[in-house]
Amino acid sequence: MALQGTLRELTEMALTSIRQPYPFYHGQVYTSTADVNIPGELTPVFNGAFDWHSAVHGHWTLIRALHVDSDRSELGDDHAAEIERYLAESLNAEDLSREVAYVEAHPRFEVPYGRAWLLTLCAELRMMKHPLLTRLEDLESEALGAIIRWCKKLHRPVRSGQHDQSMYSLGHFFDWATVVGDTTSTDRIREIALRHHADDQQLPLHLEPSNHDFLSPTLETADLLRRVLSPADLKTWLQQAAPALLDGSWPNEPVTCPDPTDGKLAHLDGLNLSRARALQAMAQHFKNEDMNLSRNLAQQAQTHRQAGLQGIHPEHYAGSHWLASFALEVIHLRMN
């Protein structure tokens, strides 16, 4: 049965997935037999939910839900207390120190996607002024260093629809830096975004999506530039780079996942949600500049949001281990 997208549903799904140790995928190149170990020993905090970055997703989902439901009207006092207890146990100082040691020893691990999501998790705790943040500061610092090193080597964009896409992770990095007040990082991201994309023309929308995409290269490019351009300048950019977004001819139909039990094909359910998030963010960006454009983008966002929620099936772990976070991003969109 598909979800309605309530906080209770999404947090219960996140809790279930991050408490499930297997199956697990550990995306790391082994350099010796010393690297071989069970996931719970290698990364003792972020080791459920199939992979490291999805475990980070799940923890963020719990934290974000607590943040947006401060009066507990949706979660309920008992379920919110359960989440708080889990977070306090999971994000313990000893295990987090082992996480830090692991990423220090493996500097390319989960770069950029997982590290960008770790910064997003920390940004949420910062906005809440949550005491758990102090336990994560060393891991946050390590993630920041890894992302900065990645940025220095990012001579060209990565225009894929999966984890290695550069635009999506840069957007998460920008949002973290905005929360922290790190103007050096926001300036760095603005420079990269404009160097990579200011001259984009006629992006190949007709080639999207690929069969395993959970991110739209074009929409994520536009959403990255939304962060660094005024509404008027973003509209000018869209006229040259993606005019179909202005006239409403793309994306006008959600995608369909042919098999929600397949981990790669389940990405398409996430694509509907990530499209919805980017479209909604741009709709809000244009709200005071072009009401008609804002309304059209918001309508497209709503269509994709509904399709994305209908594509979340808790009984199929291929999607349920990560889709709660993408749904929550849409339902409780944060604008900087």
C-alpha positions in Angstrom: 0.0 0.0 0.0 1.4 3.4 -1.0 1.9 6.1 1.6 0.1 9.3 2.2 3.3 11.1 3.2 2.5 11.8 6.8 5.4 12.4 9.2 4.4 9.3 11.2 4.6 7.1 8.0 7.9 8.6 6.8 9.6 8.4 10.2 8.4 4.9 10.9 9.8 3.8 7.5 13.1 5.5 8.2 13.4 3.9 11.6 12.7 0.5 10.2 15.2 0.8 7.5 18.1 2.2 9.5 17.6 -0.5 12.1 17.9 -3.2 9.5 21.5 -4.2 9.1 21.2 -6.3 5.9 21.2 -6.3 3.0 24.0 -3.8 2.9 26.2 -2.3 0.2 29.6 -0.9 1.2 31.0 1.2 -1.7 34.7 1.3 -0.8 37.8 0.1 -2.7 39.8 -2.2 -0.5 43.5 -1.5 -0.3 44.4 -4.5 2.0 42.8 -7.2 4.1 42.7 -4.7 6.9 39.9 -3.0 5.2 37.7 -6.1 5.3 35.1 -6.2 8.1 31.4 -6.3 8.7 29.6 -3.0 8.1 28.7 -2.4 11.7 32.4 -2.5 12.6 33.5 -0.2 9.8 30.9 2.5 10.2 28.9 1.8 13.4 26.5 4.7 13.2 25.5 4.8 9.5 25.4 1.1 8.7 21.7 0.2 8.2 19.3 1.2 5.3 21.3 -0.7 2.7 24.2 1.8 2.4 26.0 4.6 4.3 24.4 7.5 2.5 20.9 6.1 2.9 21.5 5.6 6.6 22.5 9.3 6.7 19.2 10.0 4.8 17.3 8.1 7.4 18.8 10.0 10.4 18.1 13.3 8.7 14.5 12.2 8.1 14.1 11.7 11.8 15.8 15.0 12.7 13.9 17.0 10.1 10.6 15.5 11.3 11.3 16.6 14.9 12.3 20.0 13.6 9.1 20.7 11.6 6.8 19.2 14.1 7.9 21.0 17.2 4.5 20.8 18.9 4.3 17.0 18.2 0.9 17.4 16.6 1.7 15.0 13.8 4.3 12.7 15.4 2.6 12.4 18.8 4.6 12.6 22.0 5.3 8.9 22.3 6.6 8.5 18.8 8.7 11.7 19.0 10.2 10.4 22.3 11.0 7.1 20.5 12.8 9.0 17.8 14.8 11.1 20.3 15.9 8.0 22.2 17.0 6.3 19.0 19.0 9.4 17.9 20.7 9.7 21.3 21.7 6.0 21.2 22.7 6.0 17.5 24.6 9.2 17.5 26.8 8.3 20.5 30.3 9.8 20.9 32.2 6.5 20.8 30.7 5.2 17.5 30.9 8.7 15.9 34.6 8.7 16.7 35.0 5.5 14.8 33.0 7.0 11.9 35.5 9.9 11.8 38.5 7.5 11.9 37.0 5.6 9.0 36.4 8.6 6.7 39.8 10.0 7.6 41.4 6.7 6.4 39.2 6.7 3.3 39.0 10.3 2.1 37.1 9.5 -1.1 34.4 7.5 0.6 30.9 8.7 -0.2 32.2 11.8 -2.0 30.3 13.8 -3.0 26.8 12.5 -2.4 27.0 10.9 1.0 29.2 13.6 2.5 26.9 16.4 1.2 24.0 14.6 2.9 26.0 14.4 6.1 26.4 18.2 5.9 22.6 18.5 5.4 22.0 16.4 8.5 24.3 18.7 10.5 22.6 21.8 9.1 19.3 20.5 10.4 20.7 20.0 13.9 22.2 23.5 13.7 18.9 25.1 12.9 17.3 23.3 15.8 20.2 24.2 18.1 20.1 20.5 19.0 22.7 19.3 21.6 23.5 16.3 19.5 25.3 18.5 17.1 28.3 18.7 19.3 28.8 14.9 18.9 28.8 15.4 15.1 31.1 18.4 14.7 34.2 16.3 14.0 32.4 14.3 11.3 31.0 17.5 9.9 34.4 19.0 9.7 35.8 15.9 7.9 32.8 16.0 5.4 33.5 19.6 4.7 37.1 19.0 4.0 36.2 16.1 1.7 33.7 18.2 -0.3 36.2 21.1 -0.6 38.8 18.8 -2.0 36.3 17.5 -4.4 35.3 21.0 -5.5 39.0 21.9 -6.2 39.1 19.0 -8.7 35.7 19.7 -10.2 36.9 21.2 -13.5 33.7 20.2 -15.3 30.2 19.3 -14.2 29.0 15.7 -13.8 25.7 15.7 -15.6 24.5 12.2 -14.6 21.2 11.4 -13.0 22.7 9.4 -10.1 24.9 9.8 -7.0 27.9 11.3 -8.8 26.0 14.3 -10.2 27.8 17.4 -9.2 24.8 19.9 -9.3 22.8 18.1 -6.6 25.7 17.8 -4.1 26.8 21.4 -4.7 23.2 22.4 -3.9 23.3 20.6 -0.6 26.7 22.1 0.2 25.4 25.6 -0.5 22.4 25.1 1.8 24.7 23.9 4.6 27.0 26.8 4.1 24.1 29.2 4.2 22.9 27.8 7.5 26.4 28.0 8.9 27.1 31.5 7.5 30.2 30.2 5.6 30.5 32.8 2.9 33.8 31.4 1.7 32.0 28.2 0.7 28.9 30.0 -0.8 31.2 32.1 -2.9 33.1 29.0 -4.0 29.9 27.2 -5.0 28.6 30.3 -6.8 31.8 30.5 -8.8 31.7 26.8 -9.8 28.0 27.0 -10.7 28.4 30.0 -13.0 31.7 28.7 -14.5 30.0 25.3 -15.3 26.5 26.4 -16.3 26.2 30.1 -17.1 26.6 29.4 -20.8 24.5 26.3 -21.0 22.2 26.3 -24.0 19.4 24.0 -25.1 20.1 21.3 -22.5 19.0 17.9 -23.9 15.7 17.5 -22.0 14.6 15.0 -24.6 17.2 12.6 -23.4 15.9 12.6 -19.9 15.4 10.4 -18.0 17.8 7.5 -18.2 16.4 4.3 -16.9 18.2 4.5 -13.5 17.9 8.2 -12.8 16.7 9.6 -9.5 17.8 13.1 -10.3 17.2 15.2 -13.4 20.4 16.8 -14.7 18.5 19.8 -16.1 16.3 20.5 -13.1 19.1 20.1 -10.7 21.2 22.5 -12.7 18.4 25.0 -12.7 17.9 24.5 -8.9 21.6 25.0 -8.3 21.5 28.3 -10.2 18.3 29.2 -8.4 20.4 29.4 -5.3 22.9 31.9 -6.8 20.9 33.9 -9.3 18.1 36.5 -8.9 14.7 35.4 -10.2 15.2 37.7 -13.3 18.6 36.3 -14.0 17.4 32.7 -13.5 14.6 33.3 -16.0 17.0 34.7 -18.6 19.2 31.6 -18.0 16.2 29.3 -18.5 15.3 31.0 -21.8 18.6 29.9 -23.2 19.2 26.7 -21.4 15.8 25.1 -20.8 13.0 27.1 -22.5 10.6 24.1 -22.1 10.6 24.7 -18.4 9.2 28.2 -19.0 6.4 27.1 -21.4 5.4 24.1 -19.2 6.1 21.5 -21.9 8.7 19.6 -19.7 8.5 17.7 -17.5 4.7 17.4 -18.0 4.4 13.7 -17.1 5.8 11.8 -14.1 7.8 8.7 -14.8 6.7 5.2 -14.0 8.8 2.6 -12.2 8.3 -0.8 -14.0 9.5 -2.8 -11.0 9.7 -1.3 -7.5 11.5 -4.4 -6.2 14.5 -3.5 -8.4 17.0 -1.2 -6.6 18.0 0.6 -9.8 14.5 0.9 -11.3 13.2 2.2 -7.9 15.3 5.3 -8.6 12.5 6.4 -10.9 10.2 6.8 -7.9 12.8 9.1 -6.4 13.0 11.0 -9.6 9.4 12.1 -9.3 10.1 13.4 -5.8 13.3 15.1 -6.7 11.7 16.7 -9.7 8.8 17.9 -7.4 11.3 19.4 -4.9 13.3 21.3 -7.6 10.1 22.5 -9.4 8.6 23.7 -6.1 11.8 25.5 -5.0 11.8 27.4 -8.3 8.1 28.1 -8.1 8.8 29.9 -4.8 11.8 31.6 -6.2 9.6 33.2 -9.0 6.6 33.9 -6.7 7.2 37.7 -6.6 8.8 37.9 -10.1 6.4 36.0 -12.4 3.2 34.7 -10.8 2.1 32.8 -13.9 5.5 31.0 -14.1 5.4 30.3 -10.4 1.9 28.8 -10.6 2.8 26.6 -13.6 5.9 25.3 -11.9 4.0 24.6 -8.6 1.3 22.7 -10.6 4.0 20.5 -12.2 5.6 20.0 -8.8 2.3 18.9 -7.3 1.7 16.4 -10.0 5.2 14.9 -9.5 4.8 14.9 -5.7 1.6 12.9 -5.9 3.2 10.4 -8.3 6.3 10.1 -6.1 4.3 9.4 -2.9 2.2 6.8 -4.7 5.5 5.1 -5.7 6.7 4.6 -2.1 5.9 1.0 -1.1 7.1 0.1 2.4 7.0 -3.6 1.6 9.7 -3.1 -1.1 13.1 -2.4 0.5 14.6 -1.4 -2.8 12.8 2.0 -2.4 11.7 2.1 1.2 15.3 2.3 2.5 15.7 5.8 1.1 12.6 7.3 -0.3 11.2 8.7 3.0 13.9 11.4 2.9 13.1 12.5 -0.7 9.4 12.6 0.2 10.1 14.7 3.3 12.2 17.1 1.3 9.2 17.9 -0.8 6.5 17.9 1.9 8.5 20.2 4.1 10.6 22.1 1.6 13.2 24.4 3.1 14.2 27.5 1.3 17.3 29.5 2.1 
